Every structure is written in structure tokens, then in C-alpha cells.
Amino acid sequence: MKILVCISHVPDTTSRINFIDNNQKFDTSGVQFIIGPYDDYALAKAVDLKEETGATVTVLNVGRAETEPTLRKALAIGADNAVRIDADPLDSIQVATLISNYAKGESFDMILMGRESIDYNGGVVHGLLGEMLNITSISPVMTLKLNGGSAEMTREIEGGKEQVEVAMPFIAGCQEPIAEWKIPNMRGIMTARSKPLDVIDGSAVDMHSDAGEYSLPKTKSGVKLIDPENIGELVNLLKNEAKVI
Amino acid sequence: MSIVVFVESSDKKVKKTSMEAVFYASKIDNNVIAVALGSAHDESQLGELGKWGATDVLLDSANKFDSGDLSLSASAISEVMKTKNAKILVLATSPFGSGLAACVAVQLNASLATNVAELPDTSSGFVVKRSIFTGKAFQNVNLTNENKVIAIKKNAVDVVENGSVINISSFSAEVDGEGKIKVKDVDMIQGDILLPEAERVVSAGRGLKGPENWGMVEELASVLKAATACSKPVSDMDWRPHHEHVGQTGIKVSPQLYIAIGISGAIQHLAGVNSSKTIVVINKDPEAPFFKEADYGIVGDAFEVVPKLIEALKANN
């Protein structure tokens, strides 16, 4: 069985977000990059399935050379080989097209990734890829169990969850609690250095959008503190000033 | 020309975010065709969409759409768009909505943007403002293809009535097959207000010391007709169910009122709540970082403050 895990290379969740060059560029100075937290769940699930079934796990990222340490970390966690599609990821359709072009020739039994990346929050690459490859895509997936040639999954829906069954191959956008995040051990880190990391050219893709200026949300004007002995004041403010009750 | 809006219902009620999508579309084009698929809809509820600017409502109530097969529903939407010569699809960003948006974008070779926070700026191109970095920033994106798919974020527009109830029409989409997903069981959370849709949210964290102390949180939520939520540590410790977890890797909420009780305000939690209109923080630690993001704060013991707040709200009702 062959599993593809697509990971994003994103700022750590505690990063302060700032922009430079007239708000045209994300300021990466002092920012630590990590495997996307949702993608980390997908990777952990793939490694669990590898232990269960002997599957091979390929990990993939669309990005420039600076994402290779992130791919190496995924190899240390347990992926067998890595693929970097060399391109600046500019929009979801471009990224999905590049992954689709690669995956077409590889006949993966399943493609796992996070439900969304935490930088641009598109949440659509799994859906796009499914439509491009004509494979069923499901997201967000909370549990996944193989059952012969198909998989049983728990899909979160607004206000609840569903148990669904889908035949392989399929694509799943993962979230907790599908598997426990894995921390690479020393042996993993050592073996990761010699695992294959292939670089594929990712130029020549039609663009569907043109990303422009960044901006930050309006900052709060400052908290109004209310005496706990005078709680009626809060009710009054919520009613007459904020007008939310 | 016309514009198509995909509409979702929950418990036979049209979702508020779908009403917002209809209203959003009516600000772009006068001909707004709302399309509903599957058996989860109530016909009179769909007719109400006229109030928010829909000029037509089309319903295909075939239950093959109920399994959440994105490609199948997308084919039906794409067909309507082609027949009606619509170049733009608007829908609400949601787990299903975003996936559907993706499939339609591939089928129609459209530009695609999710988490759109405002009406487009069409003065030069078709520029939408997307919420990115989990609410910590925005980016303007020009949608350059002729066809466009726009998934809006909750509260992207303030809806006001601009029409009246209309009659809905049935249609039967010409799509192949029954879908590839078999739904074996559905488990809906009973009696609660849907968290992503909620206008008021009462949320609590580790400061409450244990799941046995959630009674007052639930009572406060009930008085305010609010949904209940929690921080990640609380759902990790199974004090509360996972679907209540608000934050970077949980549910993102954008209610009118968010009350945080005993939550320090780690940046990961703030990422899930930072598009709330008004934030109230109750915490005994005056240094809690959440106070910097709050509109109103009470420095005090939650076990004393919350019961008093419940009494004050009851007296006000």
C-alpha cells in the first residue's frame, strides 16, 4: 500500500505576524517554521498505518529549499521518502495542480493531509486534488480505520459527526483525534538523513489569482475593567454600549 | 447575468451563514439564484431567502446529495451555473462548503477564495479580502479568472432585509451516479446552539478546575442563549467534548459576544476568537494576556463572579 502525506511548512502557532515591503511580504525574521499542526496529525496517522500494514509513506511539500528541514523532520517521524515540488506556493489551485501532476503517475492508495494549513487557511487543497484526480475527498476526518479495500472514517459536520465508508483510493483532510502527534527519536533523526528527498520542478502552472497587500486586524482600544462588586455595570455596558445583549 | 449561491440547512433551518452568502451575492448582482441540494431543507424556510436578496430558489431534494459527496453536489451546482450563465458562486466557508467550492472551481476553471471577510472591491479587477493566519491577518487577492468561487467568512456582511419571501422551484440535476460515500451513522449534538453559527459564546478554561464545575458555565450560556465552548487543555483532558474546543486547531468563532472564563488567552486560543465583536474576560490573574484582547474585563474569582453575573442578567431580562 502506498500513502502520500502532503504537508505545509508554516509559522509556529505562537508566531507574531508582521509584514514588510509596504505590506507586500510576510516577515519571516525570527519566525520558527513547523509542519502544519493538522498535517502533523495526517503524518502521524500515516506512520501508524505503516506500522499496521507495512505501507510505504511518501511525504510531499510544495515549496522552496528552505522547507527541506521540515520534510526531513517528517522523514524522522517515519515517512520513507520525501518529495519537494520546487515552487513558491501562491494559491491553493496552483498547489493542488502541482500535487495532482505528481500523484497522477504514482497510484497512491490514499492521500492524507491536514484539514487546512494554518498560514493561508484555504482548507481546499484536498477537495481540489480529489476533483483533479477524480478521487473521493473527505474532510475533516477525525478517525480512520482500514477495512479491506475501503476505509471507515468519522467525518466532522457542523453540529455533529458522521460515520462514513469510502473505497480506496481516497483523500482525507485530517484533524484531531485521528492519531497522536509523534516526536522524532534519535534513531529517526539519524536515518532521516539518508532517506531520499527528490526535488521536482514546479514552474509552468496557470495561475488563477493574484495575491496582493497584507493587513492586520484593528487593534483593541484597551480593556475596560469592571469592579467584580459592581457586576450590574457589565450588564449595562453589554446592553447599552456594546449592544450585544 | 446572474450569480449563484449554494445554501446549506441544518435541522431544516437555513444556516445564518447561507443567508449572509445570499445577501453578499445580492450586493454583486441583482439576479441571485439560491440553490439547495438534498433532503435536509424546508421549502418555506428556503422561500424566506427572498428577504435577503434571492430572486430565485432552486431545490433538488434528491437524497443522493445527503452523503456529502463533494463532486456530486459540485456537478449539480456547475450545471446550474452553466444553464443560467452565472460566472460567480458564493457560499459560506464551512467544512462542506469549502470542499464544494474547491470542486466547482476545478469543474469551471474558476478562481477560488475561501474565508473572504468583506465585499469585493471591483474598482480594479475583482479583489477580495481573505482572513489568513487564523484570523491574525488579512490578504487582498485578485480573482483573475472569468469564473469565480467565493466562500465567505461569517459576518462578512451585516445582513438587512432587501426583498420579500419568494416561491421556490424544484429541479432535478443531471448528475451521474449516487455518490461514492456511504454514510453509516450520524451523531448530532442535541439541544445545543451550533458553535460556529452562535451569536454569543460562553467559554471556559482550566481556571474552572474540573468538569464538575461547568454547571455555572452552562447556566450563564442558557441565560444569554449562548453556545458553550472551551479551551484546548480542557478538551484534551476530556473535561468537555472536542467539538467545543475553540482555538487555532479547533473551531473558529466570530460571535457578537464572547465571554472567556478562566482562560489565560494563549495566542493559539486567541486565534480562534479574534474575530468576535465584543470580548469579555473573567480571570483572577490581572496579568492574563487575554485582558489585552478584551473589551471588558473583570479581575476576580470565576466562582464568585459568574454566579453574580447570572443573577444580574436574570434581573435584567
Interface residues (C-beta under 8 A of the other chain):
Chain A: P11 T13 T14 I17 F19 P37 Y38 D91 S92 I93 A96 R115 I118 D119 Y120 N121 G122 G123 V124 V125 H126 G127 L128 G130 E131 M132 N134 T136 S137 I138 S139 P140 M142 E152 R155 E156 I157 E158 G159 G160 K161 E162 Q163 V164 E165 V166 A167 Q175 E176 P177 M207 H208 S209 D210 A211 G212 E213 Y214 S215 L216 P217 K220 V223 K224 L225 I226 D227 P228 I231 G232 L234 V235 L237 L238 K239 A242 V244 I245
Chain B: E8 S10 D11 K15 S67 G68 D69 L70 S71 A74 T93 S94 P95 F96 S98 G99 L100 A101 A102 C103 A105 V106 Q107 N109 A110 S111 L112 A113 T114 N115 G125 V127 K129 R130 S131 I132 F133 T134 G135 K136 A137 F138 Q139 N140 V141 N142 L143 T144 N145 K180 I181 K182 V183 K184 D185 V186 D187 M188 I189 D192 L194 P196 E197 R200 L224 H242 H243 Q248 T249 Q256 L257 I267 Q268 A271 N274 S275 K277 T278 I279 V280 V281 F291 K292 E293 A294 D295 Y296 G297 I298 V299 G300 D301 E304 V305 K308 L309 A312 L313 A315 N316
